[in-house]
Every structure is written in C-alpha cells, then in structure tokens.
C-alpha cells in the first residue's frame, strides 16, 4: 500500500510542469442587442461584425493539413442567448442524414458539432450539434473526452436551430439560452472546439488541430472564445416535468392481468450559475426504450447503461469512481430495483429523491443524492434511504482528486435484516468511502486513475477495501498501459457494480501505430494485451489470465478490420455450465487453457448499406466454440432505417457435458415521419434466455422536450412460441419552464 501512494505522489508532482492546456487559437464573441431571426440566411448586418472560428484542420484521413472543405462559425451573444451561425462547405448536396430523430450519433453522417468548456477546466463540456437537415443533438462530455464512456447523449436542454442547404454549402443558425450552460458569473472566456464530418469529401475536420491517436472530442485540444464583456447570470427558469403513465398488462404464465395509472414528476432548478437541484416525486423510471439483450457466456453479471434523466446531468461526478468493469462503488441502476424472495429482479418503487450537483467555482465540484425507496414486506425488501455525497477538486491543468461517501440504510428494523448473519446480503446498512485521483496531462499524453475505497458492513472489519492504480502513456506512435487492482473478499457496495471479490488483477498493454503515406491505409496498429487475475485469500493463486495479440487496419475509405489471437486460462473454483443451459457443470478445482482466433470487419458506414462481421473459432474450456457476430444496416434516408444483429455461438463440449447452439437475433426498424413523430420496433430472439420479444414504440414530440409515448411489449417462449407477458403503455411527459 505504501508503494501505491509513493507512485501516486511522484506522478502527481511530475505533472506540475504541464499546467497549461493546449490552446493557441481564439476569437472574440461580440455583444449584441439586435434580434436574430433563425432562418439559415445570415442576412442580418450584425453577423458581419461577429467573431469567427475558421481555418479548420483535417483529423481524418490525415491530421497534418488544412481541411479541403472549410467551415466558418460566427458568434454573438446577448444578456439571454448565445447566437451561432455556421457555414459548412461541401462538394454538393449528396449529404448523409440517416434519420430525423434528435440526438443522432455522428459516425457515418454529415454533421457539425460544437463543444463549450465553460469552466475552462479541460474536464467537462457542453456539446451541441446539427446536420444539413437541421436535426439537432446535445450531449455532455466528461472525463476530459478521453474515452467513449464520457460521452452522454441522454442529456436534454431547450434550444433552437434552423438550417438551410445551398449549392456547395449549408448554413445553420442557433439560439442557445445561456441558462442551458453552467458558468461562473462574470467570466470572460470559455474554451471551445468544433468537429465536422464531411461524407462527400471523406473528411473529418476540427477547428483545433487534434492528433488521430486522441478522440476527436478530446477536451485537451481547445481554443478560446473571448466575450466582449463579462457574462452575467442569466435568468434561469424552473423546469417542471410532470408525467402521467397508464399501463395494462397480462401475465400468461400466472393467468393474471394488471393495470395501473401513475403520475408524478421532476423539477429542475439552477442555483447560481453552476449548480443544479433536481427533485423527483413518485418518479416513473420505466424505460420506454427496451434494453438490448446480450449473450452472456461468462460467470459474471453484465452492467447495462443508465438512461433515466434524473441521473444523467453530472453523472460522471457520481459514476466514475473506481473501475467500471470490476469495482464501481456507485451504479445508479441499482436504485429502483431489487430481488424478490425467489431471486427474480423486480421494480422497487421510489418514493422521492433529490440531487444537487455542479460547480461551486472553476475548480470545485460537489454532488449530493438522496433517494427513498418503498418497502415490500411480501418480498422481504426494506424501505431504504440511498445517499451519495461527492466532492471533486481540479488540480494542475486537467487532473482532479475526488472523495465520496455512499450510504444504503434501512428505514427501520426488519426481521429479515440480520446484521449477525454471515450472509452479506442481509444487512441493515452498507457504507463505502473512498478517494480517487484522475490524472490527465495538458495534451492527454499521460492519463491515469488511482483510488482507495473501503466498505463498512456490520460485523465485517477486514479485507473490506479496494484499491487500484493505472497509468497510460499515449503518443502518436506508441501506447503503454500498466494497471493493477485489488478487491478484498469482504468489499461490498450495495449501490455499486462489483463483479467479484477476492481478486488482484494486473492489466497491461503495448501498442504500436504506423501511419503510412500515399497508401490505401490510414493506420496500422499492432498490440499485445496481457491480463492476469490472482486470489489473495488463496495464497495469490492464479485464477485467470488472458493474452491478446492483435493487428488492426484502418483504410482511408473508412473500412476497418482486425485479427486477434488469444490464449486464456480459467481455474474453476465453483461449478459452471458454459452453455448456460443448466446442464452438467464442468469439474471444479482444475484449470482450463484455451486458444482462439477471431477477425472483425466493418464496412464504410457512409454507404446506404453497411455491415460488420466478427467470426471467431477456438478452444473453449474442455471443448470448442465457434462464434459469429454480424450486423447489417440499411438506410433509406432520412425517413427509414433498418438493422439486423445476429449473434451465434456453437459450443461443443465432450460427453457428458452439454453442447449448445445459442442464438441472439435482433432486427430493428426505425421510421422518422418528420422531426416530431417517430416509430421504432425492436424484435429480439434469445434462446439462451428462452425469450422472443417485440417492443414497438410510437413517439410524438408535441412540444420541445415534451413527448407522448405509446409502447407495446410482447414476450414469448422460444420453444413453444407460447406467450409469456404482454403490455401496452401510454406515457406523457411535459417540460414546462416557469
């Protein structure tokens, strides 16, 4: 443990010399009292006086030359709004716009996206974007934009935009209320960058030059937008978001019917210019969008992403402690669900909750969550108070140090909660405290995470902590990563995601990038990734390892492929049926070594028909496994898209152990009639889960961020095609600013 803190101190001090972020471009944002009409024509004279962001750089296919088709962005602001005018040049009008649905993903389509770092910290940013047909999107970027997990498209806010297509370019005008941002009162500068995808010219361009070894939304590479006079606090409305929800369902197994009518709502208030207060009463956390099923051939639980609006804004402040794969102490999807007495996952209704989060100043963020859940005595589920407190302080240019306290406490004494029981699942409370240090150098060449967490559970006072250290060096040609994590046998977080305990894990990676010139290839990459798991309570016995050797290639025409060779080792301490069919379990107290080769190819996503294929073959425990993953997409833009996902696993084990053919098939149809009415149908067939499901959802956005959903769900057994459950759900939400 002492060595861990020495390494942390050395790494921290070494970053003091990189106290400035990458920034060498700027423009002036002029103040105006003129009324701007959003029509995509830029005919107001005031636009000629506006500050301009121009001289864009290519990010792809190369990152060393100016963009062939340039973009110009003009900015104005008033006491209430930020005005933006964007002119994007193109070869012609053959744009790729897959659909008219808001919050589209950028890949494989034409779009322009702006990022605003309003606290100049290089850690968090607000993102706004549009495409040539004026479809808008907004998102939050967190963690410095160092990986895809820091890109949250579930965040919503009200703003306006209009776009018009001309010969050789399109123009988009925006009006964003200043209350949509969080910033310090009196500030005169925000950090800014923009990226733009040009499918006809086969370019991805950025205002600030970004090396291709970094993500295009990396917040280390930003320029400055300087306001003509200090920004003052904008009058912030109180957002009230009531809902009504009626549902009718039938359970064919139990031959029972159910109907219910619920109402409740959320409120969102801004405190100062940096803090949000979110309140919820009798919330409806039912998902109108069904989770995508996955085939699970591991021994461990799989985490699914959070989509509930109450938990979205500033979610990185609460959800990025520890390690999201092995030991995340707070996983918000734990709140609102529980297990019944038969071990089935059911909804555990939430009575009310509050969340305060945001910035106190440029360097200090805070977060508080408090949620009360209902009791369910029939299923031995206690009424619990779930609380989280977080404080985060920026250090150096883009690093931060955070501390947290998590508490799950039963509202009263219950007979089924026994603190003297050795079963860690029957305790009246569980608490976790910890501290994390997130390292990010000015140019993001060095990143890292270092943490120590401890849990508190009745009658447990040893082996109840977790720690980790990870450092990555990422240059244009080389990537080196070294990481180690420990999770004690008795470490427990009721509100977290902990896949298994009593492990010591090492994770390392060496990667070499090659950037050929005058070639069909944009990049070649060779990497080796060894991972080892040990059991500290069993004299550090090696329980698992996996070694991957991979070659990846990226073509200038945007196709990508890779080939991977792997060697795995698994020692079984407990019985396990790899087929998931409840067949004869493999012998325990022995190790299994198996090898595999896999390949992956992804076609050009700009095409109307695109696809990806991922076959693999090799040994699997004491047998063999052939797997195939494929996905096909058809685009009849902008009104219709269809996709088909197929996962197939053929597991062949020697007698008397079971073999299996496991299928997961998921066709999806998405129809966007216009920018307000959408219809999506998602069908999923999984013989591993013995389930065939249909989720069909009609959405009408009748007002800004206000929706009517009509959702039909149907579930069948796969072998007999007999119905399981069926439901229809009508839900209306209305976003009201007062």
C-alpha positions in Angstrom: 0.0 0.0 0.0 2.9 2.4 0.8 4.3 1.9 -2.6 1.0 2.8 -4.2 1.0 6.2 -2.5 4.6 6.8 -3.4 3.8 6.2 -7.1 0.8 8.5 -6.8 2.8 11.3 -5.3 5.6 11.0 -8.0 3.1 11.0 -10.8 1.2 14.0 -9.4 4.3 16.1 -8.9 5.6 15.3 -12.4 2.5 16.9 -13.9 3.1 20.4 -12.4 5.2 21.3 -15.3 2.2 20.8 -17.7 0.0 23.3 -16.0 -1.5 24.8 -19.2 -3.9 23.1 -21.6 -3.3 23.0 -25.4 -4.7 26.4 -26.8 -3.3 28.7 -29.5 -6.4 30.0 -31.3 -9.0 32.4 -30.2 -11.8 34.7 -31.4 -13.9 37.5 -30.0 -17.6 37.0 -29.2 -19.4 40.3 -29.7 -22.3 41.5 -27.6 -25.5 42.5 -29.4 -28.9 43.7 -28.5 -30.2 43.0 -32.0 -32.9 40.4 -32.6 -31.6 37.5 -34.6 -34.0 35.7 -36.9 -33.2 32.0 -37.3 -33.7 31.2 -41.0 -30.3 30.0 -42.2 -29.7 33.1 -44.4 -27.4 35.3 -42.3 -29.0 38.5 -43.7 -28.7 40.5 -40.5 -25.8 43.0 -40.8 -24.7 42.2 -37.3 -23.3 38.9 -38.5 -20.6 40.7 -40.5 -19.2 42.1 -37.2 -19.3 38.7 -35.4 -16.2 36.9 -34.3 -15.3 33.9 -36.5 -13.8 30.5 -35.8 -12.2 29.4 -39.1 -9.1 27.7 -40.6 -10.1 24.1 -39.8 -7.7 21.2 -39.8 -8.2 17.7 -41.0 -8.5 15.0 -38.4 -9.1 12.2 -40.9 -7.7 10.9 -43.3 -4.7 12.8 -42.1 -4.1 15.2 -39.2 -1.4 17.4 -40.7 -3.1 19.5 -43.3 -5.8 22.1 -43.5 -9.3 20.9 -44.3 -10.2 20.8 -48.1 -13.7 22.0 -47.4 -13.7 24.7 -44.8 -16.2 25.6 -42.1 -16.8 29.1 -40.6 -18.6 29.7 -37.3 -19.7 33.1 -36.2 -20.7 34.0 -32.6 -22.8 36.7 -30.9 -24.4 36.9 -27.5 -26.9 38.9 -25.6 -28.0 39.0 -22.0 -30.1 35.9 -22.6 -28.7 34.0 -25.6 -25.7 32.7 -27.4 -26.2 33.0 -31.1 -24.2 30.8 -33.5 -24.1 30.9 -37.4 -22.3 28.0 -39.1 -21.4 27.8 -42.8 -20.2 24.4 -43.9 -18.7 23.9 -47.3 -19.3 20.7 -49.3 -18.8 19.1 -52.7 -22.6 19.0 -53.4 -25.9 18.2 -51.9 -25.5 14.4 -51.6 -25.4 14.5 -47.8 -25.8 11.5 -45.5 -28.6 12.1 -43.0 -29.8 8.7 -41.7 -32.9 9.9 -39.9 -34.8 12.9 -38.5 -34.6 11.7 -34.9 -32.9 14.1 -32.4 -29.7 13.1 -30.6 -28.2 11.3 -33.6 -24.7 9.8 -33.5 -22.1 11.5 -35.6 -20.4 8.5 -37.2 -21.1 7.9 -40.9 -23.2 11.0 -41.4 -22.8 14.7 -42.2 -22.9 17.0 -39.2 -21.2 19.8 -37.3 -20.7 19.7 -33.6 -19.6 22.4 -31.1 -18.1 21.9 -27.6 -18.0 24.5 -24.9 -15.8 24.2 -21.8 -17.5 26.9 -19.8 -15.3 26.5 -16.7 -12.0 26.2 -18.6 -11.0 23.0 -16.8 -10.5 20.7 -19.8 -12.6 18.1 -18.0 -16.2 18.8 -18.8 -18.0 20.4 -21.8 -21.5 21.1 -23.2 -22.0 19.7 -26.8 -24.4 21.0 -29.4 -24.7 19.8 -33.0 -26.8 19.7 -36.1 -26.9 18.1 -39.6 -27.7 19.5 -43.0 -31.5 18.9 -42.5 -31.4 20.8 -39.2 -31.8 17.8 -36.8 -30.3 18.8 -33.5 -28.4 17.0 -30.8 -26.9 17.8 -27.4 -24.7 15.9 -25.1 -22.4 16.2 -22.1 -18.7 15.4 -22.4 -16.9 14.4 -19.2 -13.6 12.9 -18.1 -11.7 15.2 -20.5 -13.2 13.3 -23.5 -10.6 10.6 -23.2 -13.0 7.7 -24.0 -16.5 6.9 -25.2 -17.8 6.4 -21.7 -17.5 10.2 -21.2 -20.0 11.0 -24.0 -23.6 11.2 -22.7 -26.3 11.8 -25.3 -29.2 11.3 -22.8 -28.9 14.9 -21.6 -31.5 17.3 -22.9 -32.0 21.0 -22.9 -34.1 23.5 -24.8 -32.6 25.5 -27.7 -33.5 26.5 -31.2 -31.9 26.0 -34.6 -32.7 26.3 -38.3 -30.7 25.1 -41.3 -30.8 25.8 -45.0 -29.0 24.0 -47.8 -27.4 26.0 -50.7 -25.2 25.0 -53.7 -21.9 23.9 -52.3 -22.6 24.6 -48.6 -25.3 24.7 -45.9 -25.9 27.3 -43.2 -27.3 26.7 -39.7 -28.3 29.4 -37.2 -28.7 28.6 -33.5 -30.1 30.4 -30.5 -29.0 28.7 -27.2 -30.3 30.2 -23.9 -27.4 31.0 -21.6 -29.2 29.1 -18.8 -28.5 25.9 -20.8 -24.9 26.3 -19.8 -23.3 26.4 -16.4 -20.6 29.0 -15.9 -19.0 31.4 -13.4 -20.8 34.8 -13.1 -18.5 37.4 -14.6 -16.4 35.1 -16.7 -14.9 36.5 -20.0 -13.6 33.3 -21.6 -14.8 29.8 -22.5 -12.7 27.1 -24.1 -14.1 25.9 -27.5 -13.6 23.4 -30.2 -15.7 22.1 -33.1 -15.6 18.9 -35.2 -17.3 18.5 -38.6 -17.9 15.3 -40.6 -17.9 15.6 -44.4 -19.0 12.4 -46.1 -18.7 13.6 -49.7 -15.2 14.8 -49.2 -14.3 11.9 -46.9 -13.0 14.3 -44.3 -13.4 14.7 -40.5 -12.2 18.2 -39.6 -11.6 20.1 -36.3 -11.1 23.8 -35.6 -8.2 23.0 -33.2 -5.7 20.5 -34.6 -6.0 17.1 -32.9 -3.7 14.2 -33.4 -5.5 11.0 -34.6 -4.3 9.0 -31.6 -6.7 11.1 -29.5 -10.5 11.1 -29.7 -12.0 13.8 -31.8 -13.9 15.2 -28.8 -10.9 15.3 -26.6 -11.0 18.4 -24.3 -7.3 18.8 -24.1 -7.3 20.4 -27.6 -9.4 23.6 -27.4 -9.1 27.2 -28.3 -10.6 30.3 -26.6 -13.8 32.2 -27.2 -13.4 35.6 -25.5 -16.5 37.5 -24.7 -16.6 41.2 -25.4 -17.9 42.0 -21.9 -18.3 39.7 -18.8 -21.1 37.2 -18.8 -23.6 37.8 -16.1 -26.0 35.3 -14.6 -28.9 34.6 -16.9 -32.4 34.4 -15.6 -32.9 30.7 -15.2 -36.4 29.2 -15.4 -37.6 26.5 -13.1 -38.2 23.4 -15.2 -41.3 21.3 -14.2 -41.5 17.9 -15.9 -44.8 16.2 -14.8 -45.8 12.8 -16.3 -48.8 10.6 -16.4 -48.5 6.9 -17.3 -51.1 4.3 -17.8 -50.3 0.6 -18.3 -52.2 -2.6 -18.9 -50.5 -6.0 -18.9 -51.2 -9.7 -18.8 -49.1 -12.5 -17.4 -50.0 -15.7 -19.3 -47.9 -17.9 -17.0 -49.8 -16.8 -13.9 -53.0 -16.2 -15.9 -53.3 -12.8 -14.3 -53.9 -9.2 -15.5 -52.6 -5.9 -14.2 -53.4 -2.3 -14.8 -52.1 0.8 -13.2 -52.2 4.6 -13.6 -49.3 6.7 -12.2 -48.5 10.3 -12.1 -45.6 12.3 -10.7 -42.8 14.5 -11.9 -39.5 16.1 -11.7 -38.4 19.6 -11.0 -35.1 21.2 -12.1 -33.7 24.4 -10.6 -30.4 26.2 -11.1 -28.7 27.6 -8.1 -26.3 30.4 -9.0 -24.8 29.6 -12.4 -23.0 26.4 -11.6 -25.3 24.1 -9.5 -28.4 22.1 -10.4 -31.0 21.0 -8.0 -33.1 18.1 -9.3 -36.2 16.9 -7.4 -38.4 13.9 -8.1 -41.7 12.7 -6.7 -43.2 9.4 -7.4 -41.0 9.0 -10.4 -41.7 6.7 -13.3 -38.4 5.1 -14.1 -40.0 2.6 -16.5 -38.0 2.6 -19.8 -39.8 3.3 -23.0 -36.7 2.0 -24.8 -36.0 -1.6 -24.0 -32.6 -2.8 -23.1 -30.6 -4.6 -25.7 -30.1 -8.2 -24.8 -26.7 -9.7 -24.8 -25.4 -13.3 -24.9 -23.5 -13.9 -21.6 -21.1 -16.8 -21.7 -19.1 -15.6 -18.6 -19.6 -16.4 -14.9 -20.3 -12.8 -14.1 -23.0 -10.1 -14.2 -23.2 -7.6 -17.1 -23.9 -3.9 -16.5 -26.3 -2.0 -18.7 -26.2 1.7 -19.3 -28.2 4.3 -17.4 -30.9 6.1 -19.4 -33.0 7.7 -16.7 -33.0 11.5 -17.0 -32.8 12.1 -13.2 -29.3 10.5 -13.1 -27.9 12.0 -16.3 -26.5 15.5 -15.8 -23.2 15.5 -13.9 -23.4 11.7 -13.9 -19.6 11.4 -14.2 -19.3 13.1 -10.8 -21.0 10.1 -9.2 -20.5 7.1 -11.6 -16.8 7.1 -12.4 -15.2 6.1 -9.1 -13.1 3.0 -9.0 -13.2 0.7 -12.0 -16.4 0.4 -14.1 -15.5 -3.2 -15.1 -14.6 -4.7 -11.7 -15.4 -2.4 -8.8 -17.6 0.7 -9.3 -18.9 1.7 -5.9 -21.9 3.6 -7.3 -24.0 2.2 -10.2 -27.3 4.2 -10.3 -29.3 1.4 -11.9 -29.2 -0.4 -8.5 -31.6 2.2 -7.2 -35.2 1.3 -8.1 -34.7 -2.4 -8.5 -34.5 -5.3 -6.0 -34.8 -9.1 -5.8 -38.0 -10.8 -4.7 -37.9 -13.9 -2.4 -37.4 -16.1 -5.4 -34.4 -14.2 -6.6 -36.1 -12.5 -9.6 -35.3 -8.9 -10.4 -38.3 -6.6 -9.8 -39.0 -2.9 -9.6 -38.6 -1.4 -6.2 -40.7 1.9 -6.4 -39.0 5.1 -5.5 -41.0 7.5 -3.2 -39.0 10.7 -3.8 -35.5 11.9 -4.4 -33.3 14.9 -4.6 -30.0 15.6 -6.3 -27.7 18.6 -6.1 -24.7 18.7 -8.4 -22.4 21.0 -10.2 -19.6 23.6 -9.8 -19.0 25.9 -6.8 -16.2 27.5 -8.7 -13.8 26.8 -11.6 -12.0 24.1 -9.6 -14.5 22.6 -7.2 -17.5 20.4 -8.0 -19.9 18.8 -5.5 -22.7 16.3 -5.7 -25.4 15.0 -3.3 -28.0 12.3 -4.0 -30.7 11.2 -1.6 -33.5 8.8 -2.6 -36.0 6.9 -0.6 -37.5 3.6 -1.8 -40.6 1.8 -0.7 -40.8 -1.3 1.4 -42.2 -4.6 0.1 -42.7 -6.9 3.0 -44.1 -9.8 0.9 -40.7 -10.0 -0.9 -38.6 -9.1 2.2 -37.5 -5.8 0.6 -36.8 -3.0 3.1 -37.5 0.7 2.6 -34.1 2.1 2.1 -32.5 5.5 2.1 -29.9 5.7 -0.6 -27.4 8.6 -0.2 -24.3 9.7 -2.0 -22.0 12.7 -1.3 -19.1 13.6 -3.6 -16.6 16.4 -3.7 -14.1 16.8 -6.6 -11.3 19.4 -6.9 -9.3 20.1 -10.0 -5.5 20.0 -9.7 -2.9 21.1 -12.2 -4.1 21.6 -15.8 -6.7 18.8 -16.2 -6.4 16.4 -13.3 -8.7 16.1 -10.3 -8.9 14.5 -6.9 -12.3 13.3 -5.6 -13.7 11.9 -2.4 -17.1 10.2 -1.8 -19.4 8.7 0.8 -22.1 6.2 -0.1 -24.8 5.0 2.4 -27.6 2.5 2.0 -29.6 2.4 5.2 -32.8 0.5 6.0 -35.6 2.9 7.3 -36.3 0.7 10.3 -35.5 -2.6 11.8 -36.8 -5.6 9.8 -36.9 -9.2 10.9 -35.3 -10.3 7.6 -32.3 -7.9 8.1 -29.9 -9.8 10.3 -26.6 -8.0 11.0 -25.3 -11.1 12.8 -25.8 -13.3 9.8 -22.7 -14.2 7.8 -24.7 -13.6 4.6 -23.6 -10.1 3.4 -26.9 -9.7 1.6 -29.0 -9.4 4.8 -27.6 -6.3 6.4 -29.4 -3.2 7.6 -26.8 -0.9 6.2 -23.9 -0.7 3.9 -21.4 2.2 3.5 -18.5 2.9 1.3 -16.0 5.8 1.4 -13.1 6.4 -0.9 -10.8 8.8 -2.7 -9.8 8.8 -6.4 -7.1 10.7 -8.3 -7.7 11.1 -12.0 -4.5 12.1 -13.9 -4.7 13.9 -17.3 -1.7 15.8 -18.7 -2.2 19.0 -20.7 -2.1 17.2 -24.1 -3.6 14.0 -22.8 -0.3 12.1 -23.4 -0.4 10.9 -19.8 -3.6 9.7 -18.2 -4.2 7.6 -15.1 -6.5 6.6 -12.3 -5.5 5.8 -8.7 -8.0 5.1 -5.9 -8.6 3.6 -2.5 -12.1 2.6 -1.3 -13.3 1.0 1.9 -16.7 -0.5 2.7 -18.4 -0.7 6.1 -20.7 -3.7 6.8 -22.0 -5.0 10.2 -19.6 -7.5 11.8 -17.0 -7.1 9.0 -13.7 -5.4 9.8 -11.1 -6.9 7.5 -10.5 -7.5 3.7 -13.2 -4.9 3.0 -11.3 -2.4 0.9 -10.4 -2.0 -2.8 -7.6 -0.1 -4.5 -6.3 0.4 -8.0 -3.6 2.2 -9.9 -3.5 2.6 -13.7 -1.2 4.8 -15.9 -1.3 5.2 -19.7 1.2 6.9 -22.0 -0.4 7.6 -25.4 1.7 9.2 -28.1 1.2 9.3 -31.8 3.2 6.1 -32.4 3.1 4.3 -29.0 0.7 3.4 -26.2 1.8 1.9 -23.0 -0.6 1.0 -20.2 0.1 -0.6 -16.8 -2.6 -1.2 -14.2 -3.3 -3.2 -11.0 -6.4 -3.6 -9.0 -7.3 -5.3 -5.7 -10.8 -6.1 -4.4 -11.0 -7.6 -0.9 -13.0 -10.7 -0.2 -15.4 -8.7 2.0 -15.6 -5.5 0.0 -19.2 -4.7 -0.6 -21.2 -1.9 -2.2 -25.0 -2.4 -2.3 -25.3 0.6 -4.7 -22.3 -0.4 -6.8 -21.3 -2.8 -9.5 -18.8 -5.3 -8.2 -18.5 -8.4 -10.4 -16.4 -10.5 -8.0 -14.3 -10.1 -4.9 -11.0 -11.5 -3.6 -9.1 -10.6 -6.8 -5.8 -9.0 -7.6 -5.7 -8.0 -11.3 -2.9 -6.8 -13.5 -3.7 -5.3 -16.9 -1.0 -4.1 -19.3 -1.0 -3.1 -22.9 1.7 -2.2 -25.5 0.5 -0.8 -28.8 2.4 0.5 -31.9 0.8 2.7 -34.5 2.0 3.1 -38.1 0.9 6.0 -40.3 1.7 5.2 -43.9 1.7 8.0 -46.5 0.4 7.6 -50.1 -1.4 4.4 -49.2 -4.9 3.0 -49.1 -4.3 2.5 -45.4 -4.7 5.3 -42.9 -3.3 3.4 -40.0 -1.8 0.0 -39.0 -1.8 -1.0 -35.3 -0.1 -3.9 -33.5 -0.9 -4.5 -29.9 -0.3 -7.1 -27.1 -2.6 -7.1 -24.0 -1.9 -9.5 -21.1 -4.3 -9.6 -18.1 -3.8 -11.7 -15.0 -6.1 -12.4 -12.0 -5.0 -13.8 -8.7 -6.8 -14.8 -5.5 -5.2 -13.1 -2.5 -7.0 -15.3 0.1 -5.7 -18.4 -1.6 -2.0 -17.5 -1.5 -2.4 -15.5 -4.7 -3.3 -18.4 -6.7 -3.6 -17.5 -10.4 -7.3 -17.9 -11.2 -7.5 -16.4 -14.7 -5.4 -14.9 -17.4 -5.9 -13.7 -21.0 -3.3 -12.7 -23.5 -4.4 -11.0 -26.7 -2.2 -10.2 -29.7 -4.0 -8.0 -32.3 -3.4 -6.4 -35.7 -5.8 -3.6 -36.8 -6.0 -1.8 -40.1 -8.0 1.3 -41.0 -8.4 2.3 -44.6 -8.7 5.8 -45.9 -12.1 4.8 -47.3 -13.2 4.3 -43.6 -13.3 0.5 -43.6 -11.7 -1.1 -40.6 -10.7 -4.7 -39.8 -8.6 -6.6 -37.2 -7.3 -10.1 -36.4 -6.8 -11.3 -32.9 -5.0 -14.3 -31.4 -5.8 -15.1 -27.8 -4.7 -17.5 -25.1 -6.9 -17.9 -22.0 -6.7 -19.7 -18.7 -9.6 -20.2 -16.2 -9.4 -22.1 -12.9 -12.9 -23.1 -11.8 -13.5 -22.8 -8.0 -17.2 -23.2 -8.4 -19.4 -25.3 -10.8 -20.1 -23.6 -14.2 -22.0 -24.6 -17.3 -20.5 -22.6 -20.2 -23.7 -23.1 -22.3 -26.0 -21.6 -19.7 -28.4 -24.5 -20.2 -28.4 -25.8 -16.6 -26.6 -28.9 -17.8 -23.9 -30.9 -16.1 -21.3 -28.4 -14.7 -17.6 -28.6 -15.5 -15.4 -30.2 -12.9 -14.1 -27.8 -10.3 -10.7 -27.3 -8.8 -9.0 -27.5 -12.1 -7.7 -25.1 -14.7 -8.6 -24.8 -18.4 -6.4 -23.4 -21.1 -7.9 -22.5 -24.5 -6.8 -20.6 -27.6 -8.9 -18.7 -30.1 -8.5 -16.7 -33.3 -11.0 -14.0 -34.3 -11.4 -11.4 -37.0 -13.6 -8.4 -37.4 -14.5 -6.3 -40.5 -16.6 -3.1 -40.6 -17.6 -1.6 -43.9 -17.9 2.1 -44.8 -20.8 3.5 -42.7 -21.4 6.2 -45.3 -23.0 3.7 -47.7 -26.7 3.2 -47.8 -26.0 -0.5 -46.9 -23.3 -1.1 -44.4 -22.3 -4.1 -42.3 -19.9 -5.6 -39.8 -18.9 -9.3 -39.3 -16.9 -10.9 -36.5 -16.2 -14.6 -36.7 -14.1 -16.5 -34.2 -13.1 -20.1 -33.6 -11.0 -22.0 -31.0 -11.0 -24.0 -27.8 -13.4 -23.3 -25.0 -12.8 -24.8 -21.6 -12.6 -28.6 -22.4 -14.3 -28.3 -25.8 -14.5 -25.9 -28.8 -16.5 -22.8 -29.7 -17.4 -21.2 -33.0 -18.9 -17.7 -32.8 -20.3 -15.3 -35.3 -21.4 -11.7 -34.7 -22.9 -9.7 -37.5 -24.7 -6.5 -38.0 -26.3 -5.1 -41.2 -27.8 -1.6 -41.7 -30.0 -0.3 -44.5 -30.6 3.5 -44.8 -33.4 5.0 -47.0 -32.7 8.5 -45.7 -34.0 10.4 -44.0 -37.2 8.5 -43.1 -36.3 4.8 -42.8 -33.5 2.8 -41.3 -33.4 -0.9 -40.6 -30.8 -3.1 -39.0 -30.3 -6.7 -38.2 -28.0 -8.0 -35.5 -27.1 -11.7 -35.3 -25.0 -13.5 -32.6 -24.4 -17.2 -32.9 -22.4 -19.4 -30.6 -21.8 -23.1 -31.2 -20.4 -24.7 -28.1 -19.2 -28.3 -28.4 -18.2 -30.0 -25.1 -17.3 -33.7 -24.7 -19.9 -36.0 -23.3 -21.4 -36.0 -20.7 -21.2 -32.2 -20.7 -23.8 -30.2 -22.6 -23.3 -28.6 -26.0 -25.4 -25.8 -27.4 -26.3 -23.6 -30.3 -27.0 -20.2 -28.9 -28.8 -17.6 -31.0 -29.4 -13.9 -30.4 -31.2 -12.2 -33.3 -32.3 -8.6 -33.1 -33.9 -6.8 -36.1 -34.8 -3.1 -35.6 -36.9 -0.8 -37.7 -36.8 3.0 -37.2 -39.2 5.3 -39.1 -39.0 9.1 -38.7 -42.0 10.7 -40.3 -40.7 14.1 -39.5 -38.8 15.9 -36.7 -41.6 15.2 -34.2 -43.1 11.8 -34.9 -41.0 8.6 -34.7 -41.9 4.9 -34.8 -39.4 2.3 -33.7 -39.8 -1.5 -33.5 -37.2 -3.7 -31.9 -37.5 -7.5 -32.1 -35.2 -9.8 -30.0 -34.9 -13.6 -30.1 -32.7 -15.2 -27.5 -32.8 -19.0 -27.0 -30.4 -18.6 -24.0 -33.0 -16.5 -22.2 -35.8 -18.5 -23.8 -37.4 -15.3 -24.9 -38.8 -13.8 -28.1 -39.8 -10.2 -27.5 -41.3 -7.3 -29.5 -41.0 -3.7 -28.4 -42.8 -1.2 -30.6 -42.7 2.4 -29.7 -44.5 5.4 -31.2 -43.2 8.8 -30.1 -44.8 12.2 -30.7 -42.7 15.2 -29.6 -45.7 17.6 -29.4 -43.6 20.4 -27.7 -39.9 21.0 -27.0 -38.7 18.1 -24.9 -42.3 17.0 -24.3 -43.4 13.6 -25.5 -46.2 11.2 -25.8 -45.1 7.6 -26.0 -47.3 4.6 -26.9 -45.3 1.4 -26.2 -46.3 -2.2 -26.9 -44.4 -5.1 -25.4 -44.8 -8.8 -26.2 -42.8 -11.7 -24.9 -43.0 -15.4 -25.9 -41.2 -18.6 -25.0 -38.9 -19.6 -27.9 -39.5 -23.4 -28.0 -43.3 -23.4 -27.8 -43.9 -19.9 -29.1 -46.4 -19.6 -26.2 -47.0 -16.1 -24.8 -45.3 -15.0 -21.6 -46.3 -11.4 -21.0 -47.9 -8.6 -22.9 -48.3 -5.0 -22.1 -49.3 -1.6 -23.6 -48.1 1.6 -22.0 -49.2 5.2 -22.6 -46.9 7.8 -21.2 -47.0 11.6 -21.5 -44.3 13.9 -20.2 -44.3 17.7 -20.5 -41.4 20.1 -20.0 -42.6 23.4 -18.6 -40.3 26.3 -17.9 -41.7 28.9 -15.4 
